[in-house]
Amino acid sequence: MCRTLVKDVMSFLKWLEKLVAGCKDVVVFFKKMMWYKLKIKAATPEIKAPPSLAIPCDTRWGSILACLQSVLKPEKILLQLVTERGFLAAPSKAKKAGRRAVFDFVTGKELVVQREKAAKLLEPLVKFQGRFEKNRAVASEVFEMVLVLPDQIAK
């Protein structure tokens, strides 16, 4: 139920869909590059961030919010890494294009504001996911969520 609701919200809000796709690209890039992955891991204890970046997955509950939060916490480290000299240098055009996409996404003007806004939008939905992880959801719990959800999103 909550997963379908999150998918519907994402299909309605194109900026959220674009944001999640960009976060996924950033996470995949930094997970593939071992040197950058180790730099992020070494710097995360001082900012109390999650141990690694999370990839959003269609079959995992709350993975979209986890991805947004895992990219939001080490934001300063990611910005420092992509603005280092030589980050955009790559051996092939395809790799340069991938690095440029990551650079543009991380250094975007409204990125932090959009990530925080998206996290606030998805948090109430994730709160209800525990109730619906079972095979059968009770109709009264679904009805309660439908009644309470607009007020929680408005906050």
N, C-alpha and C positions, 0 to 999 in steps of 0.2 A: 504494500500500500504506500508506504513512505517513499520507496524507490521510484514508483510510478509518479508520485506527486513531484518529486525532485526532477524527474525527466520532463514532466509537463511544464514546470517552472522554467527549466532551462530552455525548452523549445519556444516558450513565450518570450523570454528575455534573451535576446540575441547577444547582448553585451556579456551576459553571464556565460553563455555557451562559448563565446570567443575567449573569455577569460580562462575558463577551464581548459580549453584546447591549448592556449598559450602556456598555462601552468604545466600541463602534461608534457609539452615540448621541452620546457626548461628542466623538468625532473628527469626526463629520458636522457637529455643531453648530459646533465651532470652525473647521472648514474653510470653512463657509458664511459666517461672520462675519469679514469682512476685517480689521476693527479688532483683534479678538481674535487672529486668526491672525498679524498683524504683531507684536503684543505678545509672543506666544509665540516667534516667530522671533527677535526682538531679544534676548530673554532667554536663549535656549538656548545661545549660545556659552560663556557663563560656567559652565554646568553640564555641558557636553559631552554634550548630548542629541542625538538624531537631528534632522536639519534640519526635519522635518515629522512630523505625526501620521500613522500608517498605518492604513488601513481594512482590516479583514479581508475576504478575498475567497475564494469557494469554489474558484476556479480557480488561485489563486496559492499555491505551496508556502510554508509557514512564515509566512503572513500573520497568523494568529491570534497567534502569539508576538510577531511584530513589532508588532502593535497593542497588546498588553499592555505591552511594553517601551516603546513610544513614549508611552504614557499614564503609565507609572510614572516615567520619568525627569524630566519637567517637572511632577511632582506638586505641588510648592510653588507654582509659577507658576499652575497651574490653580486651586489652592485660593485663591490671592490674587485671581485674576480673578473667580471665582464669588462671593466674599464681598465684593466691592466694592459700594459703595452704588449702587443703581439697576440691578444686574444682573437682578433678577427683574422689573423693569418692562418691559412689552412692549405694543405697540398692540392685540393681539388675544388672545383667550382661548387659542387654540391655541398661539401663540408663548409665552405665559406658562406654559402647561403644559409645553412643551418645555424652557424655561429652568428650570422647577422640577425637572423630571426630571434635568437635567444637574447642577443644584445639589445635589439629594439624593444623586446618585451620587458626585459628587466629595467631598462632605463626609461620606460614610458612615463609620461607626465601624470596620468591619473591612475596608475597601476595600484599603488598602495590603497588609495581611497576605494577603488573598485573591489579590491580583495577584502578589505574590511567590511564593505557593504554586503558583499556576497556571503561572507562568513556569518554576519548578523542575520541575513535572510535564511540561511540554511540551518543555523543552530536550532531553532524551534522544531524543524522537521526531524532532525537527528535525535532530539530528546524523545520523540514518540517512537522511534524505531525499535526500541527494546520491547515495546508492547506487540509489535507486529512481526517480530522475527520468528514467532511460532508459526506452525503450519496453518493454524486457524486463528483468526482474530475475532474477538467478540464484537458484535455489532454496536453495543453500547460504548465500547472504547473508541471505535471508529467515529461514532457520532460525537462523542466528547471531544475528540481531536478536531473535528470539523468546526465545532462551536468555539473552541479555545484558540485555535490557530490564527485567525485574523487579528485577535488582540495581541498575541505574542509577536507576530510579525510587525505590527504597527509600532511596537516599542522600539 
